[in-house]
Amino acid sequence: CQITLLAGILERDVSGIVYNTQVVCGPEGYVGCYRKTHVPDAEIGTWRHGDDLPVFDHAKARYGIEICYDSHFPELSTLLAEKGAEVIFLPHASPGETLAEKRARWMRYVPARAYDNNVYVAICNNVGDNGAGRTFAGVTFICDPLGAVIAEGQSGSEEEMVVADLNASALAESRRETLMFFRHYRRPEMYRRWENEIGLRGDGQSTSLTGR
């Protein structure tokens, strides 16, 4: 059975620091882990952010992981793709909203992560009542390298499995087409220069705008 599993845990390291972690296990056993790199205000004090962005090798594809809030930072998806990821997994624990509301919100940006980076993206969420006063609407779908949804869950209250075939030929074709493959033309040296000149701050505002 050649199955690779991703499992979310709260990881406590040897020094006692807690991380929101996705553990990767394959037929050979433990493969590695990814620690959530962006922690919102509501989670500060609960766990520490990680600083690594690993890409994992599978017999069929290379893949990376972003956890929940991480997906709002497009740089992560681009960095994973630049490191060789062909698939990006986005596990979530995002409460509130109806199935339709959450799907509509995620459709504003998740397909763009796939399209801009020519990768498959698979996103999932908790579903149902967690027994602690929070309800999750589910929402699970898979996007192809052009941002089209190729498989999707339908239940907003029950667990379900979503399955899709990821086509290596379609991935390669999207990366050969110059009008669909944009990462080759990135200018990171310019981005770094403007970040320094504008003075981007950690609160997401630029000093050039707030100083006016």
N, C-alpha and C positions, 0 to 999 in steps of 0.2 A: 504494500500500500504506500504509494508515493505522495503523501499528503504533507503540506506545510501548514502549521497552525500559528495564528497570532492571537495572543491572549493578554488582556489588560489586567494589570495588578497594581497595587500600591507597594512599591519596593523600598525597603529600608536598607541602606548600605551599612558597611561596617562601622561607620562613624555616627550612625543614627539618623542620617538625613533621609527624608522620604521623597520619592519621585513617583510621578504618574508614568507608568512604564508599560510598553507593549513588549512582551516576550515572544521571541520567534523560536519555534521548535519544528524540526523536520524529521525524516525517517532516521537520521543519524543521532537525534537527540537535540540538545540545546544548540541553537545557532547563534543567537545574539539577542540584543534588545535595543529599543529606542526609548529615550526619556523625553517627555514633552518639553519642548524648548521655549514655549511662550506661556506664561502663567498670568491669567487675568486677575484683577483686583480681588474678586470674590474668592480666589483660591490661594492668594498669598498668605503664607502662614500655615497652609495645609501641606504643601509640598514645594520642593525646590525645582527650579527649571534645570533641564539638562543643557549641554552645550555641544553635543555631537550629532552629526547628521549622517548616519551610516546608510550604505546601500548594500543590500544582501543579494547573494548569488543563489539562484535556483537553476536546476537543470534546464528549464525552459525559458527563464527570463530573469532579469535583475529588477529589484524592487526596493522602494523606500516607504517610509511610514511618516505620517503626520497625525497628531492626536488632537481632535476637536478644535480648540481655539487656534491651533497652529495653522489651520487651513485659511485663516484670514490674512496670512502674510505670503503674498505671491512669490517672494524671493525664495522661500523654502522649496517650492515645487520646481522652480528653475534650477536651483542648486542641485537638487536631487537628480534632475534630468541631465544636468551638465556632468554629474558624477557617474552617469551611465544607467540611471533608473529607466525602466521601460513601463513599469507599473507603479502607481502610488496608491497606498491604502490610507483611508481617512476614517478611522474608527471614532465614533462620537458618543458622548453621554450628554445630550442636549435636551433638557426638559422643556415642557410648555408647548403651546401652539397646537393646532390641529395638523393632521397629516398634510392637508393641502397647503396650509400656511407655511409650514417648515419646508416642504418641497419647493414652493415658489421662491422662498428666500435662498435656499441652496442652489437653485437653478440659476440665480443671478451670477454666481461666481465659480461654482465647481466645474461646469463644463469648460469654462475659460482656462482653468488650471490644466485640463487635458489638451485643449486646442493650442494654447500658447506654447506648450512644451512638447507636443507630440508624444504624449504618454497615455496609457490607459489609467483611469482613475476609478477606484471603487470606494464608495462612501456608505457607511452604515451607522445606525443609531440604536440606542436602547429602545425598548418598546414596553408599554404597559405601566402599571403602578409598581414602584420600587418598595412599597411598604413603609416608606418614611415620608410620605406626603408629597412625593413628586411623581408626575405622570409623564411618560415619554411617548411621542407620537410615531416612533419608528422612522421611516424614510430610509430606503436603501436603493441605490442604483449604481450602475456601472457605465462609464462614458468611454467611448473609443478615442483614438488619438486626434480626431477632428471635433470632439466635443459632443457627439451624438450619443444619446442614451440608448444602450443596446440591451439592457436588462434592468428590471425594476421590480421592487416589492409592491404589494398592493394593500397590505394590512397595516392599520394604524394602531392595532391593539393586541395582535398576536405575533408570536415569533414565526418566522418563515425563512426559507432558504432561497437565495437568488443565485442563479448559475449562468455563466456566459463563457463562450469560447473566445479566447484572446488570440487574434490572428496576427502572427508574426509578419506575414506578407503585407497586410494592411498597414502595420506599423512602419515597415521599411518603405513602403510606397509613400506614406505621408511625409517621411523625412527626405525623400528624394525630390519631392515637388517644391521648388523654390518659393512658390506663392503660398505654401502651407507650412514651411519649415523656417521659422524666424530666428531661432536661437543662434544660428550660425552668424547672424549679423549683429549680435549684441555688441555693445561698446562699454564693457565694465569699467575701463579706465576713465571714461567720461562720467559715468555714474558716480564713481568714487570722488572725482574732482568736484562735482556739483554738490555732493553730500557735504563735503568739507566747506565749500564756499557758502552754501545756503545755511549750513549749521542745523541739520536735522536733529531734533531733540527726541528723547525717549517718550515724550507725551504725544508724538505724532504731529506736532506743529513745528513750523519752521520759524526761526528767529527773524527772518526777513519779513515775514507777514505779521507776526505778532508785535514786532517792534514799530510798526507804522502808527 
